[in-house]
Amino acid sequence: MNQLILTAQVQEVGLIRYTPAGMPALDFSLKADSEVQEAGRPRKVSLEIRAVVIGEIVKRIQTLGIGGQARFSGFLSAQRNGCGTLFHVTALDEARSA
């Protein structure tokens, strides 16, 4: 199953655009810093990922704004140009942002 759940901070927000079906879409980027266990040792991990949201959640991302933190859920796909990965956010939970 292709599923990603990531607690992250909104790094950058683009302008609203519309899909051919008339749905609002928003491109943005996320940054996550955390410490995980790998081979029994702590490791600091930092990542930035491009993301997109389509539909009603667009307004929630805009309200969250740059610097806003939440738990984002969705799936991964290749970017249109085939270079890199794109996180398609399908849900977010601001209550679990800490």
PDB file as gemmi writes it, atoms N, CA and C in Angstrom:
CRYST1    1.000    1.000    1.000  90.00  90.00  90.00 P 1                      
ATOM      1  N   MET A   1       0.844  -1.176   0.000  1.00  0.00           N  
ATOM      2  CA  MET A   1       0.000   0.000   0.000  1.00  0.00           C  
ATOM      3  C   MET A   1       0.893   1.246   0.000  1.00  0.00           C  
ATOM      4  N   ASN A   2       0.568   2.219  -0.795  1.00  0.00           N  
ATOM      5  CA  ASN A   2       1.301   3.468  -0.906  1.00  0.00           C  
ATOM      6  C   ASN A   2       0.632   4.480   0.012  1.00  0.00           C  
ATOM      7  N   GLN A   3       1.180   4.631   1.220  1.00  0.00           N  
ATOM      8  CA  GLN A   3       0.598   5.551   2.191  1.00  0.00           C  
ATOM      9  C   GLN A   3       1.722   6.214   2.976  1.00  0.00           C  
ATOM     10  N   LEU A   4       1.603   7.519   3.180  1.00  0.00           N  
ATOM     11  CA  LEU A   4       2.585   8.261   3.952  1.00  0.00           C  
ATOM     12  C   LEU A   4       1.865   9.096   4.990  1.00  0.00           C  
ATOM     13  N   ILE A   5       2.356   9.043   6.231  1.00  0.00           N  
ATOM     14  CA  ILE A   5       1.876   9.898   7.306  1.00  0.00           C  
ATOM     15  C   ILE A   5       3.101  10.627   7.826  1.00  0.00           C  
ATOM     16  N   LEU A   6       3.047  11.951   7.811  1.00  0.00           N  
ATOM     17  CA  LEU A   6       4.220  12.748   8.131  1.00  0.00           C  
ATOM     18  C   LEU A   6       3.823  13.960   8.963  1.00  0.00           C  
ATOM     19  N   THR A   7       4.447  14.119  10.123  1.00  0.00           N  
ATOM     20  CA  THR A   7       4.277  15.341  10.895  1.00  0.00           C  
ATOM     21  C   THR A   7       5.328  16.307  10.389  1.00  0.00           C  
ATOM     22  N   ALA A   8       4.878  17.439   9.870  1.00  0.00           N  
ATOM     23  CA  ALA A   8       5.798  18.367   9.215  1.00  0.00           C  
ATOM     24  C   ALA A   8       5.283  19.791   9.327  1.00  0.00           C  
ATOM     25  N   GLN A   9       6.134  20.705   8.890  1.00  0.00           N  
ATOM     26  CA  GLN A   9       5.844  22.127   8.909  1.00  0.00           C  
ATOM     27  C   GLN A   9       5.738  22.630   7.474  1.00  0.00           C  
ATOM     28  N   VAL A  10       4.741  23.476   7.215  1.00  0.00           N  
ATOM     29  CA  VAL A  10       4.581  24.060   5.883  1.00  0.00           C  
ATOM     30  C   VAL A  10       5.747  25.013   5.633  1.00  0.00           C  
ATOM     31  N   GLN A  11       6.468  24.774   4.557  1.00  0.00           N  
ATOM     32  CA  GLN A  11       7.657  25.547   4.224  1.00  0.00           C  
ATOM     33  C   GLN A  11       7.348  26.646   3.197  1.00  0.00           C  
ATOM     34  N   GLU A  12       6.522  26.315   2.222  1.00  0.00           N  
ATOM     35  CA  GLU A  12       6.229  27.225   1.108  1.00  0.00           C  
ATOM     36  C   GLU A  12       4.840  26.897   0.586  1.00  0.00           C  
ATOM     37  N   VAL A  13       4.096  27.916   0.146  1.00  0.00           N  
ATOM     38  CA  VAL A  13       2.745  27.718  -0.389  1.00  0.00           C  
ATOM     39  C   VAL A  13       2.629  28.467  -1.708  1.00  0.00           C  
ATOM     40  N   GLY A  14       2.149  27.773  -2.734  1.00  0.00           N  
ATOM     41  CA  GLY A  14       1.947  28.393  -4.038  1.00  0.00           C  
ATOM     42  C   GLY A  14       0.581  29.053  -4.126  1.00  0.00           C  
ATOM     43  N   LEU A  15       0.213  29.394  -5.335  1.00  0.00           N  
ATOM     44  CA  LEU A  15      -1.093  29.997  -5.592  1.00  0.00           C  
ATOM     45  C   LEU A  15      -2.105  28.906  -5.930  1.00  0.00           C  
ATOM     46  N   ILE A  16      -3.350  29.144  -5.599  1.00  0.00           N  
ATOM     47  CA  ILE A  16      -4.407  28.190  -5.949  1.00  0.00           C  
ATOM     48  C   ILE A  16      -4.532  28.143  -7.465  1.00  0.00           C  
ATOM     49  N   ARG A  17      -4.656  26.944  -7.979  1.00  0.00           N  
ATOM     50  CA  ARG A  17      -4.943  26.731  -9.393  1.00  0.00           C  
ATOM     51  C   ARG A  17      -6.152  25.801  -9.444  1.00  0.00           C  
ATOM     52  N   TYR A  18      -6.637  25.530 -10.641  1.00  0.00           N  
ATOM     53  CA  TYR A  18      -7.813  24.670 -10.766  1.00  0.00           C  
ATOM     54  C   TYR A  18      -7.532  23.550 -11.748  1.00  0.00           C  
ATOM     55  N   THR A  19      -7.983  22.350 -11.408  1.00  0.00           N  
ATOM     56  CA  THR A  19      -7.824  21.195 -12.287  1.00  0.00           C  
ATOM     57  C   THR A  19      -8.786  21.345 -13.466  1.00  0.00           C  
ATOM     58  N   PRO A  20      -8.603  20.554 -14.523  1.00  0.00           N  
ATOM     59  CA  PRO A  20      -9.552  20.598 -15.638  1.00  0.00           C  
ATOM     60  C   PRO A  20     -11.004  20.329 -15.205  1.00  0.00           C  
ATOM     61  N   ALA A  21     -11.164  19.603 -14.090  1.00  0.00           N  
ATOM     62  CA  ALA A  21     -12.508  19.320 -13.570  1.00  0.00           C  
ATOM     63  C   ALA A  21     -13.039  20.456 -12.697  1.00  0.00           C  
ATOM     64  N   GLY A  22     -12.250  21.531 -12.542  1.00  0.00           N  
ATOM     65  CA  GLY A  22     -12.689  22.674 -11.760  1.00  0.00           C  
ATOM     66  C   GLY A  22     -12.409  22.591 -10.271  1.00  0.00           C  
ATOM     67  N   MET A  23     -11.657  21.594  -9.845  1.00  0.00           N  
ATOM     68  CA  MET A  23     -11.325  21.444  -8.424  1.00  0.00           C  
ATOM     69  C   MET A  23     -10.141  22.341  -8.074  1.00  0.00           C  
ATOM     70  N   PRO A  24     -10.166  22.996  -6.902  1.00  0.00           N  
ATOM     71  CA  PRO A  24      -9.012  23.790  -6.492  1.00  0.00           C  
ATOM     72  C   PRO A  24      -7.834  22.872  -6.168  1.00  0.00           C  
ATOM     73  N   ALA A  25      -6.631  23.318  -6.511  1.00  0.00           N  
ATOM     74  CA  ALA A  25      -5.413  22.556  -6.228  1.00  0.00           C  
ATOM     75  C   ALA A  25      -4.363  23.529  -5.724  1.00  0.00           C  
ATOM     76  N   LEU A  26      -3.505  23.045  -4.854  1.00  0.00           N  
ATOM     77  CA  LEU A  26      -2.480  23.896  -4.258  1.00  0.00           C  
ATOM     78  C   LEU A  26      -1.181  23.120  -4.151  1.00  0.00           C  
ATOM     79  N   ASP A  27      -0.109  23.685  -4.703  1.00  0.00           N  
ATOM     80  CA  ASP A  27       1.223  23.117  -4.562  1.00  0.00           C  
ATOM     81  C   ASP A  27       1.890  23.778  -3.364  1.00  0.00           C  
ATOM     82  N   PHE A  28       2.579  22.986  -2.554  1.00  0.00           N  
ATOM     83  CA  PHE A  28       3.277  23.528  -1.396  1.00  0.00           C  
ATOM     84  C   PHE A  28       4.428  22.604  -1.041  1.00  0.00           C  
ATOM     85  N   SER A  29       5.231  22.992  -0.083  1.00  0.00           N  
ATOM     86  CA  SER A  29       6.321  22.124   0.348  1.00  0.00           C  
ATOM     87  C   SER A  29       6.291  21.983   1.861  1.00  0.00           C  
ATOM     88  N   LEU A  30       6.805  20.855   2.312  1.00  0.00           N  
ATOM     89  CA  LEU A  30       6.830  20.530   3.733  1.00  0.00           C  
ATOM     90  C   LEU A  30       8.260  20.265   4.173  1.00  0.00           C  
ATOM     91  N   LYS A  31       8.541  20.553   5.448  1.00  0.00           N  
ATOM     92  CA  LYS A  31       9.839  20.257   6.040  1.00  0.00           C  
ATOM     93  C   LYS A  31       9.590  19.502   7.333  1.00  0.00           C  
ATOM     94  N   ALA A  32      10.320  18.398   7.506  1.00  0.00           N  
ATOM     95  CA  ALA A  32      10.182  17.594   8.715  1.00  0.00           C  
ATOM     96  C   ALA A  32      11.562  17.343   9.315  1.00  0.00           C  
ATOM     97  N   ASP A  33      11.694  17.577  10.599  1.00  0.00           N  
ATOM     98  CA  ASP A  33      12.904  17.286  11.354  1.00  0.00           C  
ATOM     99  C   ASP A  33      12.520  16.365  12.494  1.00  0.00           C  
ATOM    100  N   SER A  34      13.257  15.278  12.665  1.00  0.00           N  
ATOM    101  CA  SER A  34      12.936  14.358  13.745  1.00  0.00           C  
ATOM    102  C   SER A  34      14.159  13.529  14.103  1.00  0.00           C  
ATOM    103  N   GLU A  35      14.010  12.751  15.157  1.00  0.00           N  
ATOM    104  CA  GLU A  35      15.037  11.803  15.543  1.00  0.00           C  
ATOM    105  C   GLU A  35      14.397  10.422  15.535  1.00  0.00           C  
ATOM    106  N   VAL A  36      15.042   9.490  14.875  1.00  0.00           N  
ATOM    107  CA  VAL A  36      14.535   8.125  14.748  1.00  0.00           C  
ATOM    108  C   VAL A  36      15.606   7.146  15.228  1.00  0.00           C  
ATOM    109  N   GLN A  37      15.213   5.913  15.392  1.00  0.00           N  
ATOM    110  CA  GLN A  37      16.146   4.853  15.744  1.00  0.00           C  
ATOM    111  C   GLN A  37      16.493   4.067  14.491  1.00  0.00           C  
ATOM    112  N   GLU A  38      17.773   3.882  14.250  1.00  0.00           N  
ATOM    113  CA  GLU A  38      18.229   3.071  13.127  1.00  0.00           C  
ATOM    114  C   GLU A  38      19.380   2.202  13.619  1.00  0.00           C  
ATOM    115  N   ALA A  39      19.238   0.907  13.459  1.00  0.00           N  
ATOM    116  CA  ALA A  39      20.238  -0.054  13.923  1.00  0.00           C  
ATOM    117  C   ALA A  39      20.553   0.153  15.407  1.00  0.00           C  
ATOM    118  N   GLY A  40      19.519   0.472  16.175  1.00  0.00           N  
ATOM    119  CA  GLY A  40      19.671   0.631  17.610  1.00  0.00           C  
ATOM    120  C   GLY A  40      20.296   1.937  18.059  1.00  0.00           C  
ATOM    121  N   ARG A  41      20.499   2.853  17.140  1.00  0.00           N  
ATOM    122  CA  ARG A  41      21.112   4.136  17.477  1.00  0.00           C  
ATOM    123  C   ARG A  41      20.217   5.284  17.037  1.00  0.00           C  
ATOM    124  N   PRO A  42      20.244   6.387  17.787  1.00  0.00           N  
ATOM    125  CA  PRO A  42      19.444   7.544  17.372  1.00  0.00           C  
ATOM    126  C   PRO A  42      20.065   8.215  16.146  1.00  0.00           C  
ATOM    127  N   ARG A  43      19.215   8.703  15.278  1.00  0.00           N  
ATOM    128  CA  ARG A  43      19.673   9.400  14.068  1.00  0.00           C  
ATOM    129  C   ARG A  43      18.771  10.587  13.825  1.00  0.00           C  
ATOM    130  N   LYS A  44      19.374  11.764  13.617  1.00  0.00           N  
ATOM    131  CA  LYS A  44      18.597  12.954  13.267  1.00  0.00           C  
ATOM    132  C   LYS A  44      18.316  12.920  11.773  1.00  0.00           C  
ATOM    133  N   VAL A  45      17.056  13.162  11.431  1.00  0.00           N  
ATOM    134  CA  VAL A  45      16.628  13.111  10.043  1.00  0.00           C  
ATOM    135  C   VAL A  45      15.912  14.412   9.695  1.00  0.00           C  
ATOM    136  N   SER A  46      16.261  14.962   8.561  1.00  0.00           N  
ATOM    137  CA  SER A  46      15.612  16.173   8.076  1.00  0.00           C  
ATOM    138  C   SER A  46      15.263  15.957   6.614  1.00  0.00           C  
ATOM    139  N   LEU A  47      14.064  16.365   6.219  1.00  0.00           N  
ATOM    140  CA  LEU A  47      13.690  16.229   4.816  1.00  0.00           C  
ATOM    141  C   LEU A  47      12.755  17.337   4.406  1.00  0.00           C  
ATOM    142  N   GLU A  48      12.814  17.657   3.134  1.00  0.00           N  
ATOM    143  CA  GLU A  48      11.867  18.576   2.519  1.00  0.00           C  
ATOM    144  C   GLU A  48      11.234  17.835   1.364  1.00  0.00           C  
ATOM    145  N   ILE A  49       9.928  17.999   1.194  1.00  0.00           N  
ATOM    146  CA  ILE A  49       9.221  17.285   0.136  1.00  0.00           C  
ATOM    147  C   ILE A  49       8.182  18.201  -0.496  1.00  0.00           C  
ATOM    148  N   ARG A  50       8.062  18.116  -1.808  1.00  0.00           N  
ATOM    149  CA  ARG A  50       7.029  18.847  -2.542  1.00  0.00           C  
ATOM    150  C   ARG A  50       5.707  18.130  -2.312  1.00  0.00           C  
ATOM    151  N   ALA A  51       4.634  18.908  -2.197  1.00  0.00           N  
ATOM    152  CA  ALA A  51       3.326  18.324  -1.928  1.00  0.00           C  
ATOM    153  C   ALA A  51       2.263  19.037  -2.754  1.00  0.00           C  
ATOM    154  N   VAL A  52       1.136  18.365  -2.912  1.00  0.00           N  
ATOM    155  CA  VAL A  52      -0.015  18.936  -3.603  1.00  0.00           C  
ATOM    156  C   VAL A  52      -1.267  18.487  -2.855  1.00  0.00           C  
ATOM    157  N   VAL A  53      -2.262  19.350  -2.840  1.00  0.00           N  
ATOM    158  CA  VAL A  53      -3.556  19.015  -2.260  1.00  0.00           C  
ATOM    159  C   VAL A  53      -4.625  19.465  -3.243  1.00  0.00           C  
ATOM    160  N   ILE A  54      -5.669  18.663  -3.364  1.00  0.00           N  
ATOM    161  CA  ILE A  54      -6.765  18.954  -4.290  1.00  0.00           C  
ATOM    162  C   ILE A  54      -8.080  18.870  -3.523  1.00  0.00           C  
ATOM    163  N   GLY A  55      -8.952  19.832  -3.756  1.00  0.00           N  
ATOM    164  CA  GLY A  55     -10.274  19.801  -3.141  1.00  0.00           C  
ATOM    165  C   GLY A  55     -10.392  20.694  -1.922  1.00  0.00           C  
ATOM    166  N   GLU A  56     -11.288  20.302  -1.025  1.00  0.00           N  
ATOM    167  CA  GLU A  56     -11.640  21.125   0.131  1.00  0.00           C  
ATOM    168  C   GLU A  56     -10.469  21.386   1.080  1.00  0.00           C  
ATOM    169  N   ILE A  57      -9.488  20.505   1.106  1.00  0.00           N  
ATOM    170  CA  ILE A  57      -8.374  20.653   2.043  1.00  0.00           C  
ATOM    171  C   ILE A  57      -7.494  21.854   1.681  1.00  0.00           C  
ATOM    172  N   VAL A  58      -7.605  22.356   0.459  1.00  0.00           N  
ATOM    173  CA  VAL A  58      -6.810  23.517   0.035  1.00  0.00           C  
ATOM    174  C   VAL A  58      -6.961  24.657   1.041  1.00  0.00           C  
ATOM    175  N   LYS A  59      -8.183  24.953   1.454  1.00  0.00           N  
ATOM    176  CA  LYS A  59      -8.439  26.049   2.391  1.00  0.00           C  
ATOM    177  C   LYS A  59      -7.750  25.803   3.729  1.00  0.00           C  
ATOM    178  N   ARG A  60      -7.709  24.558   4.161  1.00  0.00           N  
ATOM    179  CA  ARG A  60      -7.077  24.231   5.450  1.00  0.00           C  
ATOM    180  C   ARG A  60      -5.567  24.440   5.397  1.00  0.00           C  
ATOM    181  N   ILE A  61      -4.958  24.134   4.248  1.00  0.00           N  
ATOM    182  CA  ILE A  61      -3.519  24.361   4.094  1.00  0.00           C  
ATOM    183  C   ILE A  61      -3.252  25.863   4.113  1.00  0.00           C  
ATOM    184  N   GLN A  62      -4.066  26.632   3.410  1.00  0.00           N  
ATOM    185  CA  GLN A  62      -3.889  28.087   3.399  1.00  0.00           C  
ATOM    186  C   GLN A  62      -4.048  28.680   4.799  1.00  0.00           C  
ATOM    187  N   THR A  63      -5.025  28.204   5.547  1.00  0.00           N  
ATOM    188  CA  THR A  63      -5.244  28.679   6.912  1.00  0.00           C  
ATOM    189  C   THR A  63      -4.064  28.305   7.808  1.00  0.00           C  
ATOM    190  N   LEU A  64      -3.531  27.119   7.619  1.00  0.00           N  
ATOM    191  CA  LEU A  64      -2.376  26.662   8.388  1.00  0.00           C  
ATOM    192  C   LEU A  64      -1.194  27.603   8.145  1.00  0.00           C  
ATOM    193  N   GLY A  65      -0.980  27.977   6.897  1.00  0.00           N  
ATOM    194  CA  GLY A  65       0.037  28.959   6.536  1.00  0.00           C  
ATOM    195  C   GLY A  65       1.468  28.488   6.689  1.00  0.00           C  
ATOM    196  N   ILE A  66       2.383  29.310   6.213  1.00  0.00           N  
ATOM    197  CA  ILE A  66       3.807  29.005   6.300  1.00  0.00           C  
ATOM    198  C   ILE A  66       4.200  28.935   7.773  1.00  0.00           C  
ATOM    199  N   GLY A  67       4.910  27.887   8.120  1.00  0.00           N  
ATOM    200  CA  GLY A  67       5.320  27.664   9.508  1.00  0.00           C  
ATOM    201  C   GLY A  67       4.340  26.817  10.289  1.00  0.00           C  
ATOM    202  N   GLY A  68       3.122  26.642   9.759  1.00  0.00           N  
ATOM    203  CA  GLY A  68       2.125  25.819  10.438  1.00  0.00           C  
ATOM    204  C   GLY A  68       2.525  24.357  10.420  1.00  0.00           C  
ATOM    205  N   GLN A  69       2.266  23.670  11.514  1.00  0.00           N  
ATOM    206  CA  GLN A  69       2.634  22.261  11.635  1.00  0.00           C  
ATOM    207  C   GLN A  69       1.389  21.412  11.800  1.00  0.00           C  
ATOM    208  N   ALA A  70       1.400  20.230  11.189  1.00  0.00           N  
ATOM    209  CA  ALA A  70       0.271  19.312  11.280  1.00  0.00           C  
ATOM    210  C   ALA A  70       0.752  17.905  10.934  1.00  0.00           C  
ATOM    211  N   ARG A  71      -0.147  16.974  11.077  1.00  0.00           N  
ATOM    212  CA  ARG A  71       0.099  15.594  10.655  1.00  0.00           C  
ATOM    213  C   ARG A  71      -0.594  15.427   9.307  1.00  0.00           C  
ATOM    214  N   PHE A  72       0.200  15.200   8.256  1.00  0.00           N  
ATOM    215  CA  PHE A  72      -0.294  15.087   6.892  1.00  0.00           C  
ATOM    216  C   PHE A  72      -0.356  13.620   6.486  1.00  0.00           C  
ATOM    217  N   SER A  73      -1.434  13.227   5.828  1.00  0.00           N  
ATOM    218  CA  SER A  73      -1.590  11.853   5.337  1.00  0.00           C  
ATOM    219  C   SER A  73      -1.868  11.894   3.845  1.00  0.00           C  
ATOM    220  N   GLY A  74      -1.389  10.877   3.143  1.00  0.00           N  
ATOM    221  CA  GLY A  74      -1.637  10.805   1.718  1.00  0.00           C  
ATOM    222  C   GLY A  74      -0.806   9.719   1.063  1.00  0.00           C  
ATOM    223  N   PHE A  75      -0.429   9.947  -0.198  1.00  0.00           N  
ATOM    224  CA  PHE A  75       0.333   8.950  -0.950  1.00  0.00           C  
ATOM    225  C   PHE A  75       1.398   9.640  -1.787  1.00  0.00           C  
ATOM    226  N   LEU A  76       2.353   8.868  -2.256  1.00  0.00           N  
ATOM    227  CA  LEU A  76       3.467   9.384  -3.052  1.00  0.00           C  
ATOM    228  C   LEU A  76       3.298   9.027  -4.518  1.00  0.00           C  
ATOM    229  N   SER A  77       3.755   9.928  -5.396  1.00  0.00           N  
ATOM    230  CA  SER A  77       3.805   9.647  -6.826  1.00  0.00           C  
ATOM    231  C   SER A  77       5.037  10.346  -7.398  1.00  0.00           C  
ATOM    232  N   ALA A  78       5.369  10.007  -8.623  1.00  0.00           N  
ATOM    233  CA  ALA A  78       6.440  10.720  -9.319  1.00  0.00           C  
ATOM    234  C   ALA A  78       5.902  12.084  -9.737  1.00  0.00           C  
ATOM    235  N   GLN A  79       6.783  13.090  -9.780  1.00  0.00           N  
ATOM    236  CA  GLN A  79       6.363  14.389 -10.288  1.00  0.00           C  
ATOM    237  C   GLN A  79       6.102  14.272 -11.778  1.00  0.00           C  
ATOM    238  N   ARG A  80       5.344  15.204 -12.319  1.00  0.00           N  
ATOM    239  CA  ARG A  80       4.975  15.148 -13.740  1.00  0.00           C  
ATOM    240  C   ARG A  80       6.175  15.040 -14.664  1.00  0.00           C  
ATOM    241  N   ASN A  81       7.263  15.730 -14.332  1.00  0.00           N  
ATOM    242  CA  ASN A  81       8.444  15.689 -15.192  1.00  0.00           C  
ATOM    243  C   ASN A  81       9.282  14.430 -14.961  1.00  0.00           C  
ATOM    244  N   GLY A  82       8.840  13.581 -14.047  1.00  0.00           N  
ATOM    245  CA  GLY A  82       9.541  12.325 -13.779  1.00  0.00           C  
ATOM    246  C   GLY A  82      10.738  12.475 -12.863  1.00  0.00           C  
ATOM    247  N   CYS A  83      11.042  13.691 -12.446  1.00  0.00           N  
ATOM    248  CA  CYS A  83      12.190  13.935 -11.569  1.00  0.00           C  
ATOM    249  C   CYS A  83      11.699  14.227 -10.157  1.00  0.00           C  
ATOM    250  N   GLY A  84      11.905  13.306  -9.269  1.00  0.00           N  
ATOM    251  CA  GLY A  84      11.538  13.535  -7.877  1.00  0.00           C  
ATOM    252  C   GLY A  84      10.211  12.918  -7.496  1.00  0.00           C  
ATOM    253  N   THR A  85       9.864  13.140  -6.242  1.00  0.00           N  
ATOM    254  CA  THR A  85       8.679  12.553  -5.635  1.00  0.00           C  
ATOM    255  C   THR A  85       7.717  13.655  -5.215  1.00  0.00           C  
ATOM    256  N   LEU A  86       6.431  13.392  -5.338  1.00  0.00           N  
ATOM    257  CA  LEU A  86       5.394  14.343  -4.959  1.00  0.00           C  
ATOM    258  C   LEU A  86       4.466  13.681  -3.941  1.00  0.00           C  
ATOM    259  N   PHE A  87       4.228  14.366  -2.823  1.00  0.00           N  
ATOM    260  CA  PHE A  87       3.354  13.892  -1.759  1.00  0.00           C  
ATOM    261  C   PHE A  87       1.956  14.457  -2.003  1.00  0.00           C  
ATOM    262  N   HIS A  88       1.006  13.598  -2.333  1.00  0.00           N  
ATOM    263  CA  HIS A  88      -0.389  13.996  -2.529  1.00  0.00           C  
ATOM    264  C   HIS A  88      -1.085  13.914  -1.168  1.00  0.00           C  
ATOM    265  N   VAL A  89      -1.349  15.056  -0.563  1.00  0.00           N  
ATOM    266  CA  VAL A  89      -1.965  15.101   0.761  1.00  0.00           C  
ATOM    267  C   VAL A  89      -3.475  14.943   0.605  1.00  0.00           C  
ATOM    268  N   THR A  90      -4.017  13.966   1.315  1.00  0.00           N  
ATOM    269  CA  THR A  90      -5.455  13.709   1.269  1.00  0.00           C  
ATOM    270  C   THR A  90      -6.151  14.025   2.588  1.00  0.00           C  
ATOM    271  N   ALA A  91      -5.359  14.225   3.666  1.00  0.00           N  
ATOM    272  CA  ALA A  91      -5.923  14.558   4.975  1.00  0.00           C  
ATOM    273  C   ALA A  91      -4.862  15.230   5.820  1.00  0.00           C  
ATOM    274  N   LEU A  92      -5.320  16.067   6.748  1.00  0.00           N  
ATOM    275  CA  LEU A  92      -4.384  16.636   7.713  1.00  0.00           C  
ATOM    276  C   LEU A  92      -5.073  16.751   9.053  1.00  0.00           C  
ATOM    277  N   ASP A  93      -4.278  16.621  10.091  1.00  0.00           N  
ATOM    278  CA  ASP A  93      -4.785  16.660  11.449  1.00  0.00           C  
ATOM    279  C   ASP A  93      -3.948  17.657  12.233  1.00  0.00           C  
ATOM    280  N   GLU A  94      -4.504  18.834  12.462  1.00  0.00           N  
ATOM    281  CA  GLU A  94      -3.783  19.870  13.184  1.00  0.00           C  
ATOM    282  C   GLU A  94      -3.689  19.553  14.678  1.00  0.00           C  
ATOM    283  N   ALA A  95      -4.603  18.745  15.200  1.00  0.00           N  
ATOM    284  CA  ALA A  95      -4.611  18.411  16.625  1.00  0.00           C  
ATOM    285  C   ALA A  95      -3.384  17.598  17.014  1.00  0.00           C  
ATOM    286  N   ARG A  96      -2.765  16.912  16.067  1.00  0.00           N  
ATOM    287  CA  ARG A  96      -1.607  16.072  16.369  1.00  0.00           C  
ATOM    288  C   ARG A  96      -0.324  16.745  15.914  1.00  0.00           C  
ATOM    289  N   SER A  97      -0.296  18.047  15.925  1.00  0.00           N  
ATOM    290  CA  SER A  97       0.850  18.776  15.403  1.00  0.00           C  
ATOM    291  C   SER A  97       2.043  18.798  16.348  1.00  0.00           C  
ATOM    292  N   ALA A  98       1.850  18.500  17.591  1.00  0.00           N  
ATOM    293  CA  ALA A  98       2.967  18.565  18.539  1.00  0.00           C  
ATOM    294  C   ALA A  98       3.846  17.350  18.494  1.00  0.00           C  
TER     295      ALA A  98                                                      
END                                                                             
